[in-house]
Amino acid sequence: DKLHAQIPEYVKQYGVKLGFNPGSHQLKEGLEVLSPIMQVATVFLVNKDEAQELLGNSEDIKELLRGLKSRGPQVVVITDDGKGSYCFDGTNFYHLDIFRVPVVEMTGAGDAYSTGFICALALGLDLKEAMRWGAMNGASVIQKIGAREGLLTREEMEAFLAKNKGFQVQAL
């Protein structure tokens, strides 16, 4: 509980950027408890099931994105298994299909997406490119066993993206 107060204070005091991908315990606490952190988050990332758990069972991805965005984060990302990922920055809705690869195991795919996405933003890249980094990192991890095997280095990421220039984000 302390963290729910300390994190927003820290973000405001130091002007840092926060990427927030809540865990299962945090999701169970619900929107009201998460709201102070969401209000200071630069990016809020969840999968579709988690978004529905927080907001209700809407199937409308734009409604889910808008609902989460209304809680304060600058950017909302929702991943949806085989349907890819969606992003909303308050103005633009984006969609990126999955990068199709043979699946060995799904463990860590969402975390790999989140880390790729946040890394791209930290490097100064835009949201569309961040989505590509997230999808590519997730695709690499699901080709291996475990959550860490397959995570891409910056050089590997840049090489994969250069080879797959046609893998691009679409407006939703």
DAZIRA-V209404 format. One record per pair of residues at least 4 apart in sequence whose ideal C-beta (glycine too) atoms are under 8 Angstrom apart, sorted by the first residue. I is the first residue (numbers start at 1). J is the second residue. D is the distance in whole Angstrom. If there is no record, write none. Layout:
i=I j=J d=D
i=I j=J d=D
This chain:
i=1 j=5 d=8
i=2 j=6 d=6
i=3 j=7 d=5
i=4 j=8 d=8
i=4 j=33 d=6
i=4 j=34 d=8
i=4 j=36 d=6
i=4 j=37 d=6
i=5 j=9 d=6
i=5 j=36 d=7
i=6 j=10 d=6
i=7 j=11 d=6
i=7 j=18 d=7
i=7 j=36 d=8
i=7 j=37 d=5
i=7 j=40 d=7
i=8 j=12 d=6
i=8 j=36 d=5
i=8 j=37 d=6
i=8 j=39 d=7
i=8 j=40 d=5
i=9 j=13 d=6
i=10 j=14 d=6
i=10 j=16 d=7
i=11 j=15 d=8
i=11 j=16 d=6
i=11 j=18 d=5
i=11 j=40 d=4
i=12 j=40 d=6
i=17 j=42 d=4
i=17 j=43 d=8
i=17 j=121 d=8
i=17 j=122 d=8
i=18 j=37 d=8
i=18 j=40 d=6
i=18 j=41 d=5
i=18 j=42 d=6
i=18 j=43 d=8
i=19 j=41 d=7
i=19 j=42 d=6
i=19 j=43 d=4
i=19 j=45 d=7
i=19 j=114 d=7
i=19 j=117 d=8
i=19 j=118 d=4
i=19 j=121 d=8
i=20 j=37 d=6
i=20 j=38 d=7
i=20 j=41 d=4
i=20 j=43 d=7
i=20 j=44 d=5
i=20 j=45 d=7
i=20 j=73 d=7
i=21 j=44 d=8
i=21 j=45 d=4
i=21 j=46 d=7
i=21 j=110 d=8
i=21 j=111 d=7
i=21 j=114 d=5
i=22 j=26 d=4
i=22 j=27 d=5
i=22 j=34 d=6
i=22 j=46 d=7
i=22 j=50 d=7
i=23 j=27 d=7
i=24 j=28 d=7
i=25 j=29 d=7
i=26 j=33 d=8
i=26 j=34 d=6
i=27 j=34 d=8
i=27 j=46 d=8
i=27 j=50 d=6
i=27 j=53 d=6
i=27 j=54 d=7
i=29 j=33 d=4
i=29 j=34 d=6
i=30 j=34 d=7
i=30 j=54 d=7
i=31 j=35 d=6
i=31 j=38 d=8
i=31 j=54 d=5
i=31 j=55 d=7
i=31 j=71 d=7
i=34 j=38 d=5
i=34 j=54 d=8
i=34 j=71 d=8
i=35 j=39 d=6
i=35 j=71 d=5
i=35 j=72 d=7
i=36 j=40 d=7
i=37 j=41 d=6
i=38 j=44 d=6
i=38 j=68 d=8
i=38 j=71 d=4
i=38 j=72 d=5
i=38 j=73 d=5
i=39 j=71 d=7
i=39 j=72 d=3
i=39 j=73 d=8
i=40 j=72 d=7
i=41 j=72 d=7
i=41 j=73 d=4
i=41 j=74 d=7
i=42 j=73 d=7
i=42 j=74 d=5
i=42 j=75 d=7
i=42 j=121 d=8
i=43 j=73 d=6
i=43 j=74 d=7
i=43 j=75 d=5
i=43 j=76 d=8
i=43 j=77 d=6
i=43 j=117 d=7
i=43 j=118 d=7
i=43 j=121 d=7
i=44 j=68 d=6
i=44 j=71 d=8
i=44 j=73 d=4
i=44 j=75 d=7
i=44 j=76 d=5
i=44 j=77 d=7
i=45 j=76 d=8
i=45 j=77 d=4
i=45 j=78 d=8
i=45 j=79 d=7
i=45 j=110 d=8
i=45 j=113 d=8
i=45 j=114 d=5
i=45 j=117 d=7
i=46 j=50 d=4
i=46 j=51 d=5
i=46 j=54 d=7
i=46 j=68 d=7
i=46 j=77 d=8
i=46 j=78 d=6
i=46 j=79 d=8
i=47 j=51 d=7
i=47 j=78 d=7
i=47 j=79 d=5
i=47 j=80 d=7
i=47 j=81 d=7
i=47 j=110 d=6
i=48 j=52 d=6
i=48 j=61 d=7
i=48 j=64 d=7
i=48 j=78 d=6
i=48 j=79 d=7
i=48 j=80 d=4
i=48 j=81 d=8
i=49 j=53 d=6
i=50 j=54 d=7
i=51 j=55 d=6
i=51 j=64 d=4
i=51 j=67 d=8
i=51 j=68 d=6
i=51 j=78 d=5
i=52 j=56 d=7
i=52 j=57 d=5
i=52 j=58 d=7
i=52 j=64 d=7
i=54 j=67 d=8
i=54 j=68 d=7
i=55 j=63 d=8
i=55 j=64 d=6
i=55 j=67 d=4
i=55 j=68 d=7
i=58 j=63 d=5
i=58 j=64 d=6
i=58 j=67 d=8
i=60 j=64 d=7
i=61 j=65 d=6
i=61 j=78 d=7
i=61 j=80 d=7
i=61 j=86 d=5
i=61 j=172 d=7
i=62 j=66 d=6
i=62 j=88 d=8
i=62 j=93 d=6
i=62 j=172 d=7
i=63 j=67 d=6
i=64 j=68 d=7
i=64 j=78 d=6
i=65 j=69 d=6
i=65 j=76 d=5
i=65 j=78 d=6
i=65 j=86 d=6
i=65 j=87 d=8
i=65 j=88 d=4
i=65 j=93 d=7
i=66 j=70 d=6
i=66 j=88 d=7
i=67 j=71 d=8
i=68 j=73 d=7
i=68 j=76 d=4
i=68 j=78 d=8
i=69 j=73 d=7
i=69 j=76 d=5
i=69 j=88 d=5
i=69 j=90 d=6
i=74 j=89 d=7
i=74 j=90 d=7
i=75 j=87 d=7
i=75 j=88 d=7
i=75 j=89 d=5
i=75 j=127 d=6
i=76 j=87 d=7
i=76 j=88 d=5
i=77 j=85 d=6
i=77 j=86 d=7
i=77 j=87 d=5
i=77 j=113 d=8
i=77 j=114 d=8
i=77 j=117 d=6
i=77 j=131 d=8
i=77 j=134 d=8
i=78 j=85 d=7
i=78 j=86 d=5
i=78 j=87 d=8
i=79 j=84 d=8
i=79 j=85 d=5
i=79 j=86 d=8
i=79 j=109 d=8
i=79 j=110 d=6
i=79 j=113 d=6
i=79 j=134 d=8
i=79 j=138 d=8
i=80 j=84 d=6
i=80 j=85 d=7
i=80 j=86 d=7
i=82 j=98 d=6
i=83 j=97 d=8
i=83 j=98 d=7
i=84 j=95 d=6
i=84 j=96 d=5
i=84 j=97 d=4
i=84 j=98 d=5
i=84 j=135 d=7
i=85 j=95 d=7
i=85 j=96 d=5
i=85 j=113 d=7
i=85 j=131 d=6
i=85 j=134 d=6
i=85 j=135 d=6
i=86 j=93 d=7
i=86 j=94 d=7
i=86 j=95 d=5
i=86 j=172 d=6
i=87 j=93 d=7
i=87 j=94 d=4
i=87 j=95 d=8
i=87 j=96 d=8
i=87 j=127 d=6
i=87 j=130 d=8
i=87 j=131 d=6
i=87 j=169 d=8
i=88 j=92 d=7
i=88 j=93 d=5
i=88 j=94 d=8
i=89 j=127 d=6
i=92 j=127 d=8
i=92 j=171 d=7
i=93 j=171 d=7
i=93 j=172 d=4
i=94 j=127 d=7
i=94 j=128 d=6
i=94 j=131 d=6
i=94 j=169 d=5
i=94 j=170 d=7
i=94 j=171 d=6
i=94 j=172 d=6
i=95 j=169 d=7
i=95 j=170 d=5
i=95 j=171 d=8
i=95 j=172 d=4
i=96 j=128 d=8
i=96 j=131 d=4
i=96 j=132 d=7
i=96 j=135 d=5
i=96 j=167 d=8
i=96 j=168 d=8
i=96 j=169 d=5
i=96 j=170 d=7
i=97 j=135 d=8
i=97 j=167 d=8
i=98 j=135 d=6
i=98 j=138 d=8
i=98 j=139 d=7
i=99 j=135 d=5
i=99 j=136 d=6
i=99 j=138 d=8
i=99 j=139 d=4
i=99 j=164 d=7
i=99 j=167 d=6
i=100 j=139 d=8
i=101 j=139 d=5
i=101 j=140 d=8
i=101 j=142 d=7
i=101 j=143 d=5
i=102 j=143 d=6
i=103 j=142 d=5
i=103 j=143 d=7
i=104 j=142 d=7
i=104 j=143 d=5
i=104 j=144 d=6
i=104 j=145 d=6
i=105 j=142 d=7
i=105 j=144 d=7
i=105 j=145 d=5
i=105 j=146 d=7
i=106 j=142 d=6
i=107 j=141 d=8
i=107 j=145 d=8
i=107 j=146 d=6
i=107 j=147 d=5
i=108 j=112 d=5
i=108 j=141 d=5
i=108 j=142 d=8
i=108 j=146 d=7
i=108 j=147 d=3
i=108 j=148 d=7
i=109 j=113 d=6
i=109 j=138 d=5
i=109 j=141 d=6
i=109 j=142 d=5
i=110 j=114 d=6
i=110 j=138 d=7
i=111 j=115 d=6
i=111 j=147 d=6
i=112 j=116 d=6
i=112 j=134 d=8
i=112 j=137 d=4
i=112 j=138 d=5
i=112 j=140 d=7
i=112 j=141 d=4
i=112 j=147 d=8
i=112 j=150 d=7
i=112 j=151 d=6
i=113 j=117 d=6
i=113 j=134 d=4
i=113 j=135 d=7
i=113 j=137 d=6
i=113 j=138 d=4
i=114 j=118 d=6
i=114 j=134 d=7
i=115 j=119 d=6
i=115 j=134 d=8
i=115 j=137 d=6
i=115 j=151 d=7
i=116 j=120 d=7
i=116 j=130 d=8
i=116 j=133 d=4
i=116 j=134 d=4
i=116 j=135 d=7
i=116 j=136 d=6
i=116 j=137 d=3
i=116 j=138 d=7
i=116 j=152 d=7
i=116 j=157 d=7
i=117 j=121 d=7
i=117 j=130 d=5
i=117 j=131 d=7
i=117 j=133 d=6
i=117 j=134 d=4
i=118 j=122 d=6
i=118 j=130 d=8
i=119 j=123 d=6
i=119 j=133 d=6
i=119 j=154 d=8
i=120 j=125 d=4
i=120 j=129 d=5
i=120 j=130 d=4
i=120 j=132 d=8
i=120 j=133 d=4
i=120 j=134 d=7
i=121 j=125 d=7
i=121 j=127 d=8
i=121 j=130 d=5
i=123 j=154 d=8
i=125 j=129 d=4
i=125 j=130 d=6
i=125 j=133 d=7
i=126 j=130 d=7
i=127 j=131 d=6
i=127 j=169 d=8
i=128 j=132 d=7
i=128 j=168 d=7
i=128 j=169 d=4
i=129 j=133 d=6
i=130 j=134 d=6
i=131 j=135 d=6
i=131 j=169 d=5
i=132 j=136 d=6
i=132 j=161 d=6
i=132 j=167 d=6
i=132 j=168 d=7
i=132 j=169 d=7
i=133 j=137 d=6
i=133 j=157 d=6
i=133 j=161 d=7
i=134 j=138 d=6
i=135 j=139 d=6
i=135 j=167 d=8
i=136 j=140 d=6
i=136 j=152 d=7
i=136 j=157 d=6
i=136 j=160 d=5
i=136 j=161 d=6
i=136 j=164 d=8
i=136 j=167 d=8
i=137 j=141 d=7
i=137 j=151 d=6
i=137 j=152 d=5
i=137 j=157 d=7
i=138 j=142 d=7
i=139 j=143 d=7
i=140 j=144 d=8
i=140 j=150 d=4
i=140 j=151 d=7
i=140 j=152 d=5
i=140 j=156 d=8
i=140 j=160 d=8
i=141 j=147 d=7
i=141 j=148 d=8
i=141 j=149 d=7
i=141 j=150 d=4
i=141 j=151 d=6
i=142 j=150 d=7
i=143 j=150 d=6
i=144 j=149 d=4
i=144 j=150 d=4
i=145 j=149 d=6
i=152 j=156 d=4
i=152 j=157 d=4
i=152 j=160 d=7
i=153 j=157 d=7
i=154 j=158 d=6
i=155 j=159 d=6
i=156 j=160 d=6
i=157 j=161 d=6
i=158 j=162 d=6
i=159 j=163 d=7
i=160 j=164 d=6
i=161 j=165 d=8
i=161 j=167 d=8
